[in-house]
Structures are given as structure tokens and as C-alpha cells.
Amino acid sequence: MNPKDPYVLVIGSSNMDLNMYSKRFPTPGETITGGKFKQSFGGKGANQAVAAIRSGSKTAFIGKVGTDTFGKQMIDNLSSEGIDTRYVIKDPDEASGVAMILIDPEGQNMISVAPGANKNWILEDLDNAVELIEEASVVIFQMEIPYEIITNIVRLTSEKNVISILNPAPFKEISLELLKNITILTPNENELLKLYSSLGFSNNSNNFLDSLPKIVNDLHKRGINSLVVTLGSNGCYISDRNTKEQLHILGINVDSVDAVGAGDCFNGVLASRISIGDSLEVAAKYANVAASIAVTRKGAQTSMPFWEKITGRFSEIYCK
């Protein structure tokens, strides 16, 4: 990859997903038979990398895997997509990450993750990739890697004026100083409410959508920059501290079969389109379309749509 070309750098987790499609979720102590099993590639970071490259941007990925079969398979799979995997770290002491995913007929899921090498990052793991971070158009990362690694990513992107996107999932408390140095924050509804509470606010509204303008304005007053709140079937809500722009981008009606990876699809496409030069609104609309396609397919990375499919659907919805 030519470092002078615009590209998305994804830093985060890579897991092997072990998916069980069940007729319903079992209660504690109950066994349900008759399900279908499928092994697939996952992990928030790797998912977002696949979504990014399929939506048109050059993409590099930094993650940590074991030296086991799963680790090799994950690297080979990302490379086959055209993603630059030269900086993926191989950990001889930890197994690769694994996620056990239970999916019901409506596409809802329950997930348990054994992070393995994903949690075994050390600060030196970023040393060889400093130039890659500095030359990226956008750096996107999540919270399936250690907090101190996230802190250093934010420091590097802030010092070099690189656009940074934090997808705060799974949610962990984040210092306000760190939040102020992130360009775009992309929580879902639950993550936004947890963030809001962690900063000392309380939300007493019974209608989350009605309360969104106040919530994001409160966060902007604390110094948080752009927010893109993902709302599942309700679309997304964007808010920019500097331009004062706020917009609810409505959801797209589809028959969902599997929501696994839909949020990662949204984030990867958002990062991709911003790296290419789209505005936050346009990038969020493309991401909204891509996620609506992903939920109609099974699996995480396998569900990520290619650019031709995204732009075709985008034209149908937004260019009438």
C-alpha cells in the first residue's frame, strides 16, 4: 500500500465466530436441539475492515491473533479481501479470539466472547505501525482491545491531525479528556445512554428518540465532537459540535434475518466514505444503506455488501 494514497486503518479485534441458529433462545439450564451451526469470520475490527474495503476504500488492519489455525485462517481471509495485513501481530502465548453466537429466527443474537490474543496487546505492538497510523486518512477502532492501546491510538491521531473514529463497543468507561480528542464517536442507543450516565447526566425521558437532541447537546457542551448514534431499525442520528448540524436519518424497511455484524458494517462503511471525502451526512447515509443490506444476510463478514450493491440501493432511496 502506498502511504500517500487515502486509506482507512482499522485497529481492533479479529475472532472466529461459532454461530448457532436456534428456533429460540434457551432459558438457563435448558437444552434446545435442532439448530444449525456455521463457522465464520468475525471480531469488530476485522468486520469493519471488510466493510470498509468492500465499500470502496483502501484498507489496512492491525489486530492480534494466535499462532493457531484460527489465526492463520483469519489473516488469510482478510488478505483475500485485499486488506493490508502486514501489521497483524501473531501472539505465541494466547489463542486467537473466539465468539459463541446464538441467533434466533428474528435475527436477534446473544454473544459470548473469549478474547484470547485480542486482550493481550502491549504498547510495543503499536511501535511498528506508527507511520501507518500517521499516514491514514481515517483510523477507526473499537473497545475489544485494551484501554491503554486505545489511549495511545487517540494520542497519535490527535498529534498528527488524523480523523479518528471510536466505536465504543462493548462499552467501557472513557475519560472525558480522551473523548475530547476523538473526531467521531459512534455509539448505539445503549452505549450512548451508558456514556451519558458515566459523565454524570441522567435521562428521565420515556422516549429515547425525543431525548436525543438534549443528550447530544449535553455531550457537545462537555467537548465531545461529532456523534453518529446508530439506532438499529430506526436508522441513525448525526450531530456535529462545530457546525451545529443535527439530523435523524430514518431506517430502511427490510426483512432482517441476522443482525450480527450490522453495527460493524455501518462503522466500516462510515469510515470508508469519510476517508474518500464524503461529508458526515452522506457517509452516514451510505452506512445506513449498507447496514440495511447486511441484516438480510447471515453471518458477519459474509454479510458485508460490496460497493455496487450499496450505491444501487442508495440511488433508489436517496436520489428519487
N, C-alpha and C positions, 0 to 999 in steps of 0.2 A: 504494500500500500504506500502510495506517495503521500507523505505527511502534509504536503501543501494542498492536497485535494480535500474538500469538505467531507467530513465523516462523523458518524456517531460512534462514541466509545461507550460501551456498556460494561459496567463493573458490578459483578454480583454473583449470584448462586447458579449452580447447574446441578440438577437432580435427575435421577432415573425415577419416573413416575410409574407406580404399580396401580393401575386403575381397575376397580371392581364396579361394574354396572349392576345395581341391585334393584329389585322391584320396590323396595322401600328401605329406609334406614332401620337397622335393628335397635331394639331397646337394650340397655345393659344386661348382659348375661344371655341374650337371645342369639341363636344362630339362624340365619336365613340362607337357604340354598337356592340354586337355580340362576345365580348371577353369571355374568360374562366377564372375563378377565382380559385386559390388554396392557402390555408394557409399552411405555412411550417416553420420549424425552421431555424434561421439564426443568423446573427451577426458574424463579422470577427473572433472574438476569439473562439466562440463556433464552427463555421465551421472548423477552423483549428484544434481544439481538436478532432473532429470527424474524420477528415482526418488523423491525427496522429495515433490515436488508431487503425483505420482500416488498416493502413499500417504497423502495427507490433510492435509499441512501447507502453509500459505502459504510461498512460497519466493522468494528473491531470489538473483541470481547476479552475481558480479563476476569478469570474465575479461578477456583482452586478445586481440583479433583484428586481422587486417589490414584494409585498406580494399578488399580484393579481393572477388570474387564469393563465395568460400567464407565469408568473414567475414560478409557480409550474410545469406547463407543460414542460417548458424548462429544469428545473432541472431533472425532471423525465426522459426526453428524453435522456439527456447526461448520466445519471446513467444507463439507459438501454443499452447504448453502452459499458459500462464497465469503464467509465471515473470516476475518483475520484472527487466528487463534494462536499466534506465535507467543503471546504473553500469558497464556493459560499456565498456571502453576500446578505441578504434579507433586502431591504430598505422599511421601513414602510411609508415613506413620498413621494416616487416617484413611478410612474407606470413603468412597465417593458418597455424596448425599443421595438419600432415597426418600421418596414421598409415597405414602399409602393413601389412596384417594378412593372414597366411596361416593358413588354418583347415583342419584335416584332418577326415575323416569322423566321428571320435570327439568332435569339438568342441574339441579342444586347439588352441592357437594360438601363432604366433610373430609378434612385433610389432616394427617399426622405425618410430621417430617422428622427424619433422623438426619441432621445436617452434615455429619461427617466432616470432610475436609473444608466445607464452606465456613465452619466456625473456627477453623484452625489458622486463619490468617495471622501474619505478623507484619509489623510495619515495613520490614525489609522487602516484603513481597511487592510493594509499590515502587521500589527504587529503580528497577529496570524499566519501568513504564512511565517515568516522569515525563519524558519527551512526548510520548503518545498522548498523555493527558493534556499537556500544554498545547499541542497542535490540533486537538479535536475541535470540531465546530460545536458539538454538544456532548456533555458527559452525563449519562443517566445511571443512577444507582438506586438500590433498594436497601431494606433492613434485614436481609438474611445473611449479612456479613457483619463482623464485629463493629461496634460503635466507634472504636478508635480508628479504624480504617476509614469509616465514613467521615470522621473529623478531618483526617488528612486529605481526603479527596476534596472536601469543601475548601480547605486551606489552599490547595494547589489551584483549583479552578478559580477561586476568588483572586488570588495573586496574579493570575495570568488572564483575567477577564474572559474566561471561558464560560459559556452558558452551562449552568448546572441544573439538573432535574432530579429531585428526590421523590421517589415513590415510597412513602412512609409505611411500608407493609413488609412483614407484620409489624404493627405499631409498637414502638418503644418511645419512652420519653426523650425529647430532644431539647437541648438547651436553646434558649431564645437567641443567644449570640450566634449559634450555628445556623438557626433558621433564617436570621437576617442576611446571611451570606449565600443563601441558595436562591437561584434565579426563579425557578418554578417549583412549586410543591404540588403533588398530585394525589391527595388523599381520597379515599372513598368516604361515604357517609359516616360509617363507624369510626374510621381513623380521624376524620375531621372533628367529630364530637370529643374523642379522647384527647386530641391535641388541644382543643378549646378548653377542656376541663383542666388539663395539665398546666395551662398558662393562667389558671385562676378564674376563668369565666364559668358561668353556669347558663344553661339554656333551658328555659321553662316552657317553651312552646311545644304544643302537641303536633304541630305541622312543621316538619323539617324544612320543606321547600320554602315555606313562608319565612322561616327564620334565617335562611341562608344569607340574604344581604347583610343583616346585622352581624352574623358570625364572621363573615369575611371582612367586613369593615373593621370590626374589633381587632382582627388579626393584622390587618394592614396598619392600624394605629400602633401596633407593637413593633412594626418594622418589617413584617413579612411581605415579600414582594408579590409575584404573580401566583395565583391559585387556580388550579384546574381540578374541580371536585367531580369525581366520577359517580354517577347516580344509577348505575345498572340500567334497567329498562326505561328510566326517566332521562337518559342521556347524560349530560354533563353541565357544569356551571363554571364559567370562567370569570375571573376578576383580576384586574391589574391595578396595583397600587399607584403607579405613576400616571397612567392615562385615565384612571377612574372608570375604565370600561368594565361593565358587568353584563353578562349575557347568559341566559339559560338556553342551551342548545338541546332541543327536545329529542327524546329517544325515538328509535325507529322500530316499528312493529314487525316482529319476526317470530317464528316458532322456535323457541330455544330448546336444544336437546342436551347441551353440555356447556355450563358456564366456566369450566376450568380453563384458565389462561386468558379469559376475556379482558380482564383488567391489564394484564401484561401486554396483550395485543394493543389496547388503547395507548398505553405508555410508550411502547416501541414505535408505533406509527406517529405519535405526537412528536417524539424526539427526532424521528426521521424527517418529517416535514419541516420542522423548525430548522434543522441543520441545512436543509436545502434552501431556506429563505422564506418560507410561508409565515404569515402572521399567526399569532396565537389563536385567533378565531378560526382561520382557515385550517390550521393544523389540527385543532380540536374537532372540527367537522369531519376531516378525513379520518381521524382516530375513532370518532363516533360511528362512522360508516363501517370501518374495519372491524370493530368490536361486534357490531350487529351481525356481521357475516360469520365471525368466529363462533358465536354461540349456536349457530345452526349446524356445527360440525363437532365431531367427537375428538377428544384429545386436546393437548395444549399446543405444542409447536406445529403439529399436523393441521391444526385448525386455522393457522395464521394465513390470511388471504394475500395473494400477490397483487401488485400494483394495478394491473389491467382490470381485475375484478373490483378493486376499491374505487378506481376512478370512474368506471362504468356506473356503479351504484351511486356514487357521489353526484354524477351528472343527472341521474334520474330524480334524486331527492332535492338537490340544491340549485339546479340550473334549469328549472322548468320555465 
